Amino acid sequence: MTPRLVVPADAVESLRRKIHQKWAAAVCADLGAGEPVTFSVPLRPGVSTGSAVARIGYPAWHEWHMRWRDFAGRLPAGVQIVRKPVSVQGVTDEYPATLAAGLDAALALVSGTEPPPVDAGRARALASSLRATGAVLTPATVRAVYLLGGEDVEVLLSAVTWLRRNPDAGAWTLRQLPVPGMHTKWLDTHGALLRDVAGRDVRDEVRSRPAVLHLTYVDPAHAASGSRRHDAWTTGDTHDIAYRPRIVLVVENRDSRLWFPPVEDAIVVEGGGKAAASLLANVPWIRAADHIVYWGDIDADGYAILDGFRAALAKPAPDGAPPKPVTSILMDAADLHRYAQHGVNHDKRGRPLKPSEENLPHLTEAEATAYDTVATAGPTPFRRIEQEAIPLVHAATRLLDVSTTSHP
């Protein structure tokens, strides 16, 4: 350890960092959940002998000692300077060794021009409220709840109380949970926190929705029969699709589905984003198709959906159906350059599109090149080419090319 002397200002800053790291553990300990926490800073690491003092230099040692003697007279109540003996030039005396304090005293010491790392009173009140509901009290849960707004805290506490009174949530869907104050999408954002605080994941307990797919029949012979062109299919229902497709194309844009050109033995399915990937993968007639194809936006989300869809179909289905490959169309590096004139950098509300650091291991090399181009954190000409900007006749041509090519 390199000998060094820590001056009061540096010790206070070090103490501030330690409060950031351990305040939640200290709050839990105050309620009996964990061992007591003391915030301490070594003031002369590596300096415990006269020879170490000599290496630093006696003038520097004397100045450091005087600064701590002056600072000691201005310490808030509860802050201690622990002293230990050192023999300097044949004289043994006690010198500052450690600065130590509990949470409140440490906060009093670091209070100044910067805001305190935590409002200890609010943190303790939140922890007490969690304990009163029977929640799991850990430094991680206390820290996470502390970051919530007041309304979300009330909903969280209400949800923990409701779960304690309802050991089985299987009678409701995720959107139907009758938790006071909880809006239907609250769990989309806070479900993981509720799991950690409640000690159970209600998202795994609720009744799942059946998959509802909106689809368009694009087989020309079917269209010539005068039968309906647009349909919906629901998992578990008695209704069946009009014909078993050899090709299934999944798209994200409704217009792309509704007006897709004729392609023999094909059905076009409207996707539904990342959440729908696993649902689509478990639809028997989709998995039974000879060719399963995905076409989405050339942007970070589009590639993430493709990656998830491909990953879901790479596993056997619950009914034992084998894994199936997924081909993409109009989403590789060549397509990125071909349709570059349609590239945009802002969303529909005019907000700049952001880069993505998400790792997508199921993309092909050509897809990954395009993804890296639009999702990079560095400069890029554009971050999105929307699906509907590409002519549908181009998509139909590409789909025909896929359908006449066997998978490797």
C-alpha beads as a LAMMPS data file, in Angstrom:
LAMMPS data file: protein, C-alpha beads

408 atoms
407 bonds

1 atom types
1 bond types

-500.0 500.0 xlo xhi
-500.0 500.0 ylo yhi
-500.0 500.0 zlo zhi

Masses

1 110.0

Atoms # bond

1 1 1 0.000 0.000 0.000
2 1 1 1.417 3.388 -0.947
3 1 1 1.614 5.608 2.138
4 1 1 -0.511 8.725 1.857
5 1 1 -2.240 11.336 3.980
6 1 1 -5.912 12.161 3.408
7 1 1 -6.854 15.793 4.066
8 1 1 -10.311 16.738 5.453
9 1 1 -11.807 17.849 2.121
10 1 1 -10.845 14.575 0.425
11 1 1 -12.140 12.559 3.383
12 1 1 -15.513 14.295 3.183
13 1 1 -15.749 13.580 -0.546
14 1 1 -14.854 9.930 0.049
15 1 1 -17.523 9.778 2.734
16 1 1 -20.075 11.160 0.267
17 1 1 -19.271 8.368 -2.168
18 1 1 -19.648 5.755 0.561
19 1 1 -23.059 7.156 1.473
20 1 1 -24.118 6.790 -2.175
21 1 1 -23.035 3.159 -2.078
22 1 1 -24.370 2.043 1.305
23 1 1 -27.197 4.317 2.476
24 1 1 -29.858 1.726 1.618
25 1 1 -28.055 -0.944 3.632
26 1 1 -27.893 1.457 6.573
27 1 1 -31.630 2.149 6.350
28 1 1 -32.399 -1.575 6.264
29 1 1 -30.113 -2.161 9.241
30 1 1 -32.010 0.489 11.200
31 1 1 -35.110 -1.695 10.776
32 1 1 -33.317 -4.873 11.756
33 1 1 -32.759 -6.152 8.211
34 1 1 -29.006 -6.599 8.089
35 1 1 -25.922 -5.754 10.080
36 1 1 -25.316 -2.171 11.306
37 1 1 -23.495 0.033 8.814
38 1 1 -20.762 2.492 9.737
39 1 1 -19.426 4.926 7.154
40 1 1 -15.682 5.179 7.574
41 1 1 -12.708 6.625 5.697
42 1 1 -9.043 5.745 6.434
43 1 1 -7.101 8.990 6.946
44 1 1 -3.519 7.728 6.667
45 1 1 -3.485 4.419 4.784
46 1 1 -0.078 2.814 4.856
47 1 1 1.197 5.248 7.505
48 1 1 1.410 3.480 10.870
49 1 1 5.083 3.733 11.779
50 1 1 7.656 6.434 12.275
51 1 1 9.587 5.251 9.237
52 1 1 6.489 5.770 7.037
53 1 1 6.145 9.276 8.444
54 1 1 9.799 9.943 7.651
55 1 1 9.293 8.868 4.027
56 1 1 6.385 11.297 3.671
57 1 1 8.333 14.073 5.375
58 1 1 7.913 15.625 8.770
59 1 1 6.700 19.044 7.482
60 1 1 3.901 17.373 5.473
61 1 1 2.994 15.196 8.460
62 1 1 2.844 18.213 10.780
63 1 1 0.713 20.239 8.363
64 1 1 -1.692 17.304 7.905
65 1 1 -1.977 16.842 11.663
66 1 1 -2.719 20.543 12.210
67 1 1 -5.434 20.523 9.552
68 1 1 -7.173 17.596 11.225
69 1 1 -6.857 19.187 14.660
70 1 1 -8.561 22.298 13.342
71 1 1 -11.221 20.276 11.478
72 1 1 -12.004 18.157 14.540
73 1 1 -13.397 21.206 16.323
74 1 1 -16.027 21.667 13.608
75 1 1 -17.366 18.131 13.294
76 1 1 -21.137 17.520 13.660
77 1 1 -22.340 15.429 16.562
78 1 1 -21.891 11.716 15.954
79 1 1 -18.855 12.022 13.695
80 1 1 -15.734 10.518 15.232
81 1 1 -12.067 10.707 14.458
82 1 1 -10.561 7.424 15.594
83 1 1 -6.966 7.925 16.706
84 1 1 -4.178 5.370 16.868
85 1 1 -0.633 5.671 18.191
86 1 1 2.400 6.396 16.020
87 1 1 5.972 6.900 17.245
88 1 1 7.461 9.928 15.490
89 1 1 11.114 10.802 16.190
90 1 1 11.033 8.784 19.399
91 1 1 7.787 10.301 20.731
92 1 1 4.639 8.184 20.708
93 1 1 1.310 9.959 20.384
94 1 1 -2.165 9.270 19.006
95 1 1 -2.908 10.641 15.555
96 1 1 -6.058 10.612 13.362
97 1 1 -6.483 7.212 11.689
98 1 1 -10.146 6.862 10.637
99 1 1 -13.147 9.132 10.130
100 1 1 -16.327 7.268 11.157
101 1 1 -20.021 8.078 11.424
102 1 1 -23.521 6.657 11.226
103 1 1 -25.833 7.631 8.357
104 1 1 -27.330 10.775 9.884
105 1 1 -24.022 12.110 11.182
106 1 1 -22.311 11.341 7.857
107 1 1 -25.042 13.207 5.983
108 1 1 -24.665 16.166 8.318
109 1 1 -20.938 16.247 7.590
110 1 1 -21.231 16.125 3.792
111 1 1 -24.097 18.631 3.606
112 1 1 -22.906 21.776 1.910
113 1 1 -23.120 23.218 -1.547
114 1 1 -24.081 19.857 -3.073
115 1 1 -27.437 18.211 -2.329
116 1 1 -27.203 15.288 0.117
117 1 1 -26.885 11.815 -1.429
118 1 1 -30.172 10.743 0.155
119 1 1 -33.061 12.098 2.212
120 1 1 -32.664 9.743 5.150
121 1 1 -36.072 10.598 6.599
122 1 1 -37.886 9.777 3.375
123 1 1 -35.822 6.626 2.872
124 1 1 -36.673 5.367 6.356
125 1 1 -40.348 6.180 5.893
126 1 1 -40.443 4.230 2.641
127 1 1 -38.616 1.291 4.198
128 1 1 -41.040 1.272 7.129
129 1 1 -44.001 1.317 4.737
130 1 1 -42.540 -1.613 2.836
131 1 1 -41.998 -3.535 6.049
132 1 1 -45.590 -2.828 7.103
133 1 1 -46.949 -4.427 3.908
134 1 1 -44.837 -7.548 4.408
135 1 1 -42.556 -6.658 1.504
136 1 1 -39.067 -8.057 1.018
137 1 1 -36.758 -5.471 2.562
138 1 1 -33.268 -5.403 1.034
139 1 1 -30.893 -2.568 0.128
140 1 1 -31.727 -3.151 -3.545
141 1 1 -35.502 -2.914 -3.046
142 1 1 -35.227 0.132 -0.792
143 1 1 -32.981 1.896 -3.294
144 1 1 -35.321 1.093 -6.203
145 1 1 -38.443 2.249 -4.350
146 1 1 -36.681 5.453 -3.288
147 1 1 -36.276 6.351 -6.978
148 1 1 -40.030 6.111 -7.643
149 1 1 -42.392 9.055 -7.676
150 1 1 -44.972 9.371 -4.924
151 1 1 -47.864 7.965 -6.971
152 1 1 -45.884 4.916 -8.063
153 1 1 -44.844 4.245 -4.468
154 1 1 -48.501 4.204 -3.426
155 1 1 -49.378 1.817 -6.238
156 1 1 -46.460 -0.451 -5.341
157 1 1 -47.487 -0.641 -1.691
158 1 1 -51.080 -1.246 -2.731
159 1 1 -49.954 -4.043 -5.070
160 1 1 -47.887 -5.768 -2.374
161 1 1 -50.843 -5.613 0.005
162 1 1 -53.187 -6.983 -2.671
163 1 1 -50.826 -9.859 -3.480
164 1 1 -50.560 -10.802 0.171
165 1 1 -54.349 -11.037 0.336
166 1 1 -54.616 -12.896 -2.981
167 1 1 -52.259 -15.880 -3.132
168 1 1 -53.619 -16.896 -6.554
169 1 1 -53.829 -14.317 -9.360
170 1 1 -54.817 -16.838 -12.033
171 1 1 -58.361 -15.498 -12.379
172 1 1 -57.176 -12.251 -13.992
173 1 1 -55.098 -11.193 -16.975
174 1 1 -52.246 -8.776 -16.432
175 1 1 -54.483 -5.880 -17.492
176 1 1 -57.363 -6.961 -15.228
177 1 1 -55.633 -7.061 -11.846
178 1 1 -57.938 -5.114 -9.487
179 1 1 -55.139 -3.377 -7.589
180 1 1 -56.315 0.046 -6.356
181 1 1 -54.623 2.859 -8.272
182 1 1 -52.829 0.603 -10.774
183 1 1 -53.331 1.538 -14.410
184 1 1 -53.346 -1.251 -16.973
185 1 1 -49.763 -0.728 -18.151
186 1 1 -48.125 -0.035 -14.773
187 1 1 -46.660 -3.544 -14.636
188 1 1 -44.989 -3.088 -18.012
189 1 1 -42.609 -0.659 -16.313
190 1 1 -42.618 -1.795 -12.692
191 1 1 -43.292 -5.540 -12.875
192 1 1 -39.716 -6.541 -12.022
193 1 1 -39.643 -4.249 -8.993
194 1 1 -42.967 -5.606 -7.750
195 1 1 -41.545 -9.121 -8.123
196 1 1 -38.502 -8.237 -6.020
197 1 1 -40.521 -6.431 -3.354
198 1 1 -43.387 -8.931 -3.142
199 1 1 -41.250 -12.052 -3.437
200 1 1 -43.397 -13.455 -6.257
201 1 1 -43.869 -12.598 -9.916
202 1 1 -47.529 -11.949 -10.597
203 1 1 -46.713 -11.741 -14.313
204 1 1 -46.157 -15.504 -14.269
205 1 1 -49.368 -16.194 -12.360
206 1 1 -52.007 -14.321 -14.324
207 1 1 -54.209 -15.813 -17.005
208 1 1 -52.514 -15.427 -20.384
209 1 1 -54.316 -13.909 -23.319
210 1 1 -54.877 -16.141 -26.350
211 1 1 -52.914 -15.078 -29.376
212 1 1 -55.062 -13.085 -31.809
213 1 1 -53.559 -12.712 -35.262
214 1 1 -54.784 -10.377 -37.970
215 1 1 -53.972 -11.808 -41.359
216 1 1 -54.539 -11.333 -45.062
217 1 1 -54.997 -14.122 -47.604
218 1 1 -52.914 -13.237 -50.660
219 1 1 -53.220 -16.492 -52.633
220 1 1 -54.696 -15.503 -56.040
221 1 1 -56.870 -18.629 -56.331
222 1 1 -58.439 -17.868 -52.967
223 1 1 -59.073 -14.273 -54.025
224 1 1 -60.732 -15.484 -57.244
225 1 1 -63.170 -17.586 -55.219
226 1 1 -64.730 -14.466 -53.752
227 1 1 -63.972 -15.528 -50.190
228 1 1 -62.936 -13.061 -47.543
229 1 1 -59.481 -11.570 -47.948
230 1 1 -58.871 -10.385 -44.360
231 1 1 -59.302 -12.568 -41.288
232 1 1 -58.379 -13.048 -37.637
233 1 1 -57.251 -16.225 -35.905
234 1 1 -57.400 -16.839 -32.148
235 1 1 -55.532 -19.534 -30.239
236 1 1 -57.922 -22.138 -28.881
237 1 1 -60.919 -21.041 -30.940
238 1 1 -62.838 -23.422 -33.242
239 1 1 -62.430 -21.127 -36.238
240 1 1 -59.714 -22.163 -38.693
241 1 1 -57.865 -20.348 -41.451
242 1 1 -59.066 -20.619 -45.051
243 1 1 -56.082 -22.600 -46.312
244 1 1 -52.785 -23.939 -45.036
245 1 1 -50.029 -21.659 -46.322
246 1 1 -46.764 -22.772 -47.806
247 1 1 -45.380 -19.289 -47.087
248 1 1 -46.069 -17.105 -44.031
249 1 1 -44.864 -13.511 -44.146
250 1 1 -44.907 -11.555 -40.896
251 1 1 -44.987 -7.767 -41.285
252 1 1 -45.217 -4.982 -38.707
253 1 1 -47.147 -2.354 -40.646
254 1 1 -50.887 -2.779 -41.139
255 1 1 -50.913 -1.144 -44.568
256 1 1 -48.258 -3.603 -45.717
257 1 1 -50.526 -6.473 -44.688
258 1 1 -53.817 -5.084 -46.013
259 1 1 -52.590 -4.350 -49.533
260 1 1 -49.916 -6.974 -50.074
261 1 1 -49.883 -8.202 -53.700
262 1 1 -50.957 -11.733 -54.677
263 1 1 -48.512 -14.530 -53.875
264 1 1 -49.494 -18.154 -54.342
265 1 1 -49.980 -20.241 -51.173
266 1 1 -49.056 -17.299 -48.933
267 1 1 -50.626 -15.619 -45.883
268 1 1 -49.453 -12.261 -44.563
269 1 1 -49.651 -11.879 -40.777
270 1 1 -49.544 -8.601 -38.903
271 1 1 -46.876 -8.894 -36.221
272 1 1 -47.190 -6.968 -32.992
273 1 1 -43.682 -6.036 -31.956
274 1 1 -41.232 -7.749 -29.624
275 1 1 -43.892 -9.105 -27.281
276 1 1 -45.650 -11.016 -30.071
277 1 1 -42.628 -13.018 -31.212
278 1 1 -43.160 -15.946 -28.868
279 1 1 -46.909 -16.010 -29.565
280 1 1 -46.396 -16.225 -33.309
281 1 1 -43.759 -18.910 -32.873
282 1 1 -46.272 -21.175 -31.142
283 1 1 -49.035 -20.924 -33.756
284 1 1 -49.159 -24.398 -35.329
285 1 1 -49.989 -23.406 -38.888
286 1 1 -47.246 -20.764 -38.931
287 1 1 -44.636 -23.257 -37.767
288 1 1 -45.921 -25.830 -40.277
289 1 1 -45.300 -23.527 -43.269
290 1 1 -42.436 -24.363 -45.610
291 1 1 -41.130 -20.800 -45.466
292 1 1 -41.460 -18.403 -42.529
293 1 1 -40.401 -14.892 -43.495
294 1 1 -40.112 -11.641 -41.546
295 1 1 -40.167 -8.105 -42.952
296 1 1 -39.924 -5.113 -40.644
297 1 1 -38.541 -1.593 -40.507
298 1 1 -34.836 -1.125 -41.092
299 1 1 -34.174 0.262 -37.610
300 1 1 -33.065 -0.903 -34.176
301 1 1 -36.547 -2.107 -33.210
302 1 1 -37.081 -3.950 -36.474
303 1 1 -33.897 -5.942 -36.076
304 1 1 -34.645 -6.637 -32.402
305 1 1 -38.041 -8.074 -33.383
306 1 1 -36.456 -10.203 -36.115
307 1 1 -33.823 -11.450 -33.667
308 1 1 -36.463 -12.381 -31.082
309 1 1 -38.744 -14.053 -33.630
310 1 1 -35.878 -16.099 -35.006
311 1 1 -34.777 -17.079 -31.478
312 1 1 -38.328 -18.153 -30.551
313 1 1 -38.683 -20.355 -33.626
314 1 1 -35.250 -21.874 -33.056
315 1 1 -36.745 -23.777 -30.103
316 1 1 -39.234 -26.655 -30.339
317 1 1 -42.863 -25.643 -29.872
318 1 1 -44.812 -26.671 -26.726
319 1 1 -46.725 -29.201 -28.853
320 1 1 -43.457 -30.824 -29.940
321 1 1 -43.183 -29.205 -33.376
322 1 1 -39.530 -28.917 -34.396
323 1 1 -37.533 -25.684 -34.688
324 1 1 -37.928 -23.687 -37.897
325 1 1 -35.659 -21.141 -39.590
326 1 1 -36.810 -17.579 -40.295
327 1 1 -35.759 -15.684 -43.401
328 1 1 -35.931 -11.912 -43.670
329 1 1 -36.619 -9.809 -46.730
330 1 1 -35.643 -6.206 -47.444
331 1 1 -33.582 -5.948 -44.248
332 1 1 -29.956 -6.571 -45.233
333 1 1 -27.084 -4.207 -45.988
334 1 1 -27.878 -4.083 -49.728
335 1 1 -31.458 -3.033 -48.971
336 1 1 -30.176 -0.359 -46.596
337 1 1 -28.287 1.271 -49.466
338 1 1 -30.948 0.657 -52.106
339 1 1 -33.658 2.474 -50.160
340 1 1 -31.408 5.041 -48.451
341 1 1 -33.415 7.932 -49.916
342 1 1 -36.218 6.971 -47.523
343 1 1 -33.988 7.104 -44.438
344 1 1 -35.105 9.293 -41.515
345 1 1 -33.579 10.341 -38.205
346 1 1 -36.687 11.369 -36.257
347 1 1 -39.804 9.569 -35.059
348 1 1 -43.395 10.556 -35.819
349 1 1 -43.329 13.146 -33.012
350 1 1 -40.166 14.763 -34.294
351 1 1 -37.907 13.332 -31.617
352 1 1 -34.406 12.193 -32.644
353 1 1 -34.081 8.409 -32.956
354 1 1 -31.559 7.011 -30.498
355 1 1 -28.790 4.448 -31.023
356 1 1 -29.010 0.976 -29.549
357 1 1 -26.447 -1.123 -27.664
358 1 1 -28.591 -4.275 -27.715
359 1 1 -26.735 -7.409 -28.774
360 1 1 -28.682 -9.339 -31.429
361 1 1 -26.976 -12.715 -31.853
362 1 1 -29.525 -14.235 -34.258
363 1 1 -28.978 -11.859 -37.188
364 1 1 -27.208 -12.920 -40.367
365 1 1 -24.007 -11.147 -41.306
366 1 1 -25.802 -8.936 -43.845
367 1 1 -28.549 -8.085 -41.382
368 1 1 -26.018 -7.358 -38.626
369 1 1 -24.146 -4.980 -40.936
370 1 1 -27.337 -3.031 -41.576
371 1 1 -28.240 -3.069 -37.878
372 1 1 -24.817 -1.775 -36.866
373 1 1 -25.150 1.036 -39.395
374 1 1 -28.488 2.371 -38.153
375 1 1 -27.990 1.598 -34.450
376 1 1 -24.425 2.849 -34.029
377 1 1 -23.682 5.396 -31.319
378 1 1 -21.498 7.215 -33.840
379 1 1 -22.539 9.316 -36.836
380 1 1 -24.838 7.650 -39.373
381 1 1 -26.775 9.031 -42.371
382 1 1 -30.096 7.826 -40.938
383 1 1 -31.514 5.499 -38.275
384 1 1 -34.712 4.215 -39.873
385 1 1 -36.260 3.189 -43.170
386 1 1 -39.937 2.551 -42.554
387 1 1 -41.487 -0.543 -44.061
388 1 1 -44.311 1.321 -45.769
389 1 1 -41.809 3.460 -47.720
390 1 1 -40.736 0.407 -49.734
391 1 1 -43.009 -0.531 -52.674
392 1 1 -45.067 -3.623 -51.950
393 1 1 -44.328 -5.027 -55.381
394 1 1 -40.644 -5.153 -54.383
395 1 1 -41.580 -7.093 -51.252
396 1 1 -43.724 -9.534 -53.251
397 1 1 -40.879 -10.140 -55.695
398 1 1 -38.456 -10.784 -52.869
399 1 1 -40.932 -13.116 -51.176
400 1 1 -41.263 -15.143 -54.366
401 1 1 -37.475 -15.420 -54.526
402 1 1 -37.430 -16.815 -50.973
403 1 1 -40.224 -19.277 -51.685
404 1 1 -38.340 -20.811 -54.605
405 1 1 -35.129 -21.202 -52.586
406 1 1 -34.707 -24.065 -50.154
407 1 1 -33.372 -23.373 -46.689
408 1 1 -29.813 -24.631 -46.033

Bonds

1 1 1 2
2 1 2 3
3 1 3 4
4 1 4 5
5 1 5 6
6 1 6 7
7 1 7 8
8 1 8 9
9 1 9 10
10 1 10 11
11 1 11 12
12 1 12 13
13 1 13 14
14 1 14 15
15 1 15 16
16 1 16 17
17 1 17 18
18 1 18 19
19 1 19 20
20 1 20 21
21 1 21 22
22 1 22 23
23 1 23 24
24 1 24 25
25 1 25 26
26 1 26 27
27 1 27 28
28 1 28 29
29 1 29 30
30 1 30 31
31 1 31 32
32 1 32 33
33 1 33 34
34 1 34 35
35 1 35 36
36 1 36 37
37 1 37 38
38 1 38 39
39 1 39 40
40 1 40 41
41 1 41 42
42 1 42 43
43 1 43 44
44 1 44 45
45 1 45 46
46 1 46 47
47 1 47 48
48 1 48 49
49 1 49 50
50 1 50 51
51 1 51 52
52 1 52 53
53 1 53 54
54 1 54 55
55 1 55 56
56 1 56 57
57 1 57 58
58 1 58 59
59 1 59 60
60 1 60 61
61 1 61 62
62 1 62 63
63 1 63 64
64 1 64 65
65 1 65 66
66 1 66 67
67 1 67 68
68 1 68 69
69 1 69 70
70 1 70 71
71 1 71 72
72 1 72 73
73 1 73 74
74 1 74 75
75 1 75 76
76 1 76 77
77 1 77 78
78 1 78 79
79 1 79 80
80 1 80 81
81 1 81 82
82 1 82 83
83 1 83 84
84 1 84 85
85 1 85 86
86 1 86 87
87 1 87 88
88 1 88 89
89 1 89 90
90 1 90 91
91 1 91 92
92 1 92 93
93 1 93 94
94 1 94 95
95 1 95 96
96 1 96 97
97 1 97 98
98 1 98 99
99 1 99 100
100 1 100 101
101 1 101 102
102 1 102 103
103 1 103 104
104 1 104 105
105 1 105 106
106 1 106 107
107 1 107 108
108 1 108 109
109 1 109 110
110 1 110 111
111 1 111 112
112 1 112 113
113 1 113 114
114 1 114 115
115 1 115 116
116 1 116 117
117 1 117 118
118 1 118 119
119 1 119 120
120 1 120 121
121 1 121 122
122 1 122 123
123 1 123 124
124 1 124 125
125 1 125 126
126 1 126 127
127 1 127 128
128 1 128 129
129 1 129 130
130 1 130 131
131 1 131 132
132 1 132 133
133 1 133 134
134 1 134 135
135 1 135 136
136 1 136 137
137 1 137 138
138 1 138 139
139 1 139 140
140 1 140 141
141 1 141 142
142 1 142 143
143 1 143 144
144 1 144 145
145 1 145 146
146 1 146 147
147 1 147 148
148 1 148 149
149 1 149 150
150 1 150 151
151 1 151 152
152 1 152 153
153 1 153 154
154 1 154 155
155 1 155 156
156 1 156 157
157 1 157 158
158 1 158 159
159 1 159 160
160 1 160 161
161 1 161 162
162 1 162 163
163 1 163 164
164 1 164 165
165 1 165 166
166 1 166 167
167 1 167 168
168 1 168 169
169 1 169 170
170 1 170 171
171 1 171 172
172 1 172 173
173 1 173 174
174 1 174 175
175 1 175 176
176 1 176 177
177 1 177 178
178 1 178 179
179 1 179 180
180 1 180 181
181 1 181 182
182 1 182 183
183 1 183 184
184 1 184 185
185 1 185 186
186 1 186 187
187 1 187 188
188 1 188 189
189 1 189 190
190 1 190 191
191 1 191 192
192 1 192 193
193 1 193 194
194 1 194 195
195 1 195 196
196 1 196 197
197 1 197 198
198 1 198 199
199 1 199 200
200 1 200 201
201 1 201 202
202 1 202 203
203 1 203 204
204 1 204 205
205 1 205 206
206 1 206 207
207 1 207 208
208 1 208 209
209 1 209 210
210 1 210 211
211 1 211 212
212 1 212 213
213 1 213 214
214 1 214 215
215 1 215 216
216 1 216 217
217 1 217 218
218 1 218 219
219 1 219 220
220 1 220 221
221 1 221 222
222 1 222 223
223 1 223 224
224 1 224 225
225 1 225 226
226 1 226 227
227 1 227 228
228 1 228 229
229 1 229 230
230 1 230 231
231 1 231 232
232 1 232 233
233 1 233 234
234 1 234 235
235 1 235 236
236 1 236 237
237 1 237 238
238 1 238 239
239 1 239 240
240 1 240 241
241 1 241 242
242 1 242 243
243 1 243 244
244 1 244 245
245 1 245 246
246 1 246 247
247 1 247 248
248 1 248 249
249 1 249 250
250 1 250 251
251 1 251 252
252 1 252 253
253 1 253 254
254 1 254 255
255 1 255 256
256 1 256 257
257 1 257 258
258 1 258 259
259 1 259 260
260 1 260 261
261 1 261 262
262 1 262 263
263 1 263 264
264 1 264 265
265 1 265 266
266 1 266 267
267 1 267 268
268 1 268 269
269 1 269 270
270 1 270 271
271 1 271 272
272 1 272 273
273 1 273 274
274 1 274 275
275 1 275 276
276 1 276 277
277 1 277 278
278 1 278 279
279 1 279 280
280 1 280 281
281 1 281 282
282 1 282 283
283 1 283 284
284 1 284 285
285 1 285 286
286 1 286 287
287 1 287 288
288 1 288 289
289 1 289 290
290 1 290 291
291 1 291 292
292 1 292 293
293 1 293 294
294 1 294 295
295 1 295 296
296 1 296 297
297 1 297 298
298 1 298 299
299 1 299 300
300 1 300 301
301 1 301 302
302 1 302 303
303 1 303 304
304 1 304 305
305 1 305 306
306 1 306 307
307 1 307 308
308 1 308 309
309 1 309 310
310 1 310 311
311 1 311 312
312 1 312 313
313 1 313 314
314 1 314 315
315 1 315 316
316 1 316 317
317 1 317 318
318 1 318 319
319 1 319 320
320 1 320 321
321 1 321 322
322 1 322 323
323 1 323 324
324 1 324 325
325 1 325 326
326 1 326 327
327 1 327 328
328 1 328 329
329 1 329 330
330 1 330 331
331 1 331 332
332 1 332 333
333 1 333 334
334 1 334 335
335 1 335 336
336 1 336 337
337 1 337 338
338 1 338 339
339 1 339 340
340 1 340 341
341 1 341 342
342 1 342 343
343 1 343 344
344 1 344 345
345 1 345 346
346 1 346 347
347 1 347 348
348 1 348 349
349 1 349 350
350 1 350 351
351 1 351 352
352 1 352 353
353 1 353 354
354 1 354 355
355 1 355 356
356 1 356 357
357 1 357 358
358 1 358 359
359 1 359 360
360 1 360 361
361 1 361 362
362 1 362 363
363 1 363 364
364 1 364 365
365 1 365 366
366 1 366 367
367 1 367 368
368 1 368 369
369 1 369 370
370 1 370 371
371 1 371 372
372 1 372 373
373 1 373 374
374 1 374 375
375 1 375 376
376 1 376 377
377 1 377 378
378 1 378 379
379 1 379 380
380 1 380 381
381 1 381 382
382 1 382 383
383 1 383 384
384 1 384 385
385 1 385 386
386 1 386 387
387 1 387 388
388 1 388 389
389 1 389 390
390 1 390 391
391 1 391 392
392 1 392 393
393 1 393 394
394 1 394 395
395 1 395 396
396 1 396 397
397 1 397 398
398 1 398 399
399 1 399 400
400 1 400 401
401 1 401 402
402 1 402 403
403 1 403 404
404 1 404 405
405 1 405 406
406 1 406 407
407 1 407 408
